[in-house]
Amino acid sequence: MPKKKLTFDTLMEITDGDQCRQCLRYLAGSSPEIAKKITKCLEKRVRHLDRKAVAADLYSDLRSLDVEELWAHSGRTRDGYVDVNEKAYEMFYEQVEPVLDEMNRLQELLLFEEAREYCMGIMQGIADFNKCGSEFSDWITDVPEDVIGETFDIWKKGDKSSPGEQAEVETLCQVLISQ
């Protein structure tokens, strides 16, 4: 039986990030002109970080935290006792950790402006979740403010922005913590 020819759209759906990167490297190596086009395209994507989108995505992830799941994995278990507040913190932080890692990655790539936007989006997303009044948030009363402060500290440690730009992020941090 002859193999069905895969379309571009099908291939885009079934390939993963590593496979796409390998293809881009191959294409870039085939022509300086193609390499410039790929670089320009990727740079547009990387440099178009929208703090509102970062905040909305994180808020959505945090809103998905389920209090029933919290209760199911805390309290008395076969392995002993799991404190409900500690489990709530763990579940909360599992949602925040990937975006903190991405912020750090941007700083490692010397994309300080993008990292600043990402940091402000993270802090805003956490603050928005803190105000939403979900049943889950009742179990982590002080955690959001602490994590907003921690996010700022992590960002500032790796940042090389001007003092004015750092002051903007610090002011946002203070405002969000005091809400």
Phi, psi and omega in degrees: 000131180290146179286141177286134179284130180276135178278164178303313181299319178296314179299321179296327179287327188261350179273152177259178183301319180295318179296319178296318178298319178298317179296317179297319178297318179299312180297317180297324179288343183277341184196130176300327179293316178294321178301319179296317179296317179296315180300314181298316180297312181294321180298321177301318182292317183290318186278357180258058177272127181249115183300328178294322178292319177299314180298314182295319179295315180293318177304315179299316178298318181290324178294338180283351178297129188253122180295329178295320177295320177302311181294325181292334184251014178228176184083207180287130177229174177298330184268006181128215183243133176245116180297131184297323180290321177294319178294322178297317177299315181300315180295319178298311184293330176298331178279328184276326187305316180299324180285328173295320178298319179294320177299316178298319179298319178298320178294319178298329178275006180064029176262070189291323178295316179294320178296322178297314178299318180298315179301313181295325176295318178299311182298319180293319179298319178294317180297319178298318177297319181299328181274348189288338177072033178288160179297325179295320184296341176296338183268357181225051191306315182262351186298313182304315179298318179298318183287328174299313178297320179295320178301314178299314181299318179296315180298312184298323181301323182260005187270148177234025181285173177289158178303326179295319178291323177294323180296324178299315181291319179297320178297315178300316179303311182296319179296314182293324179291325184277356181288000000 
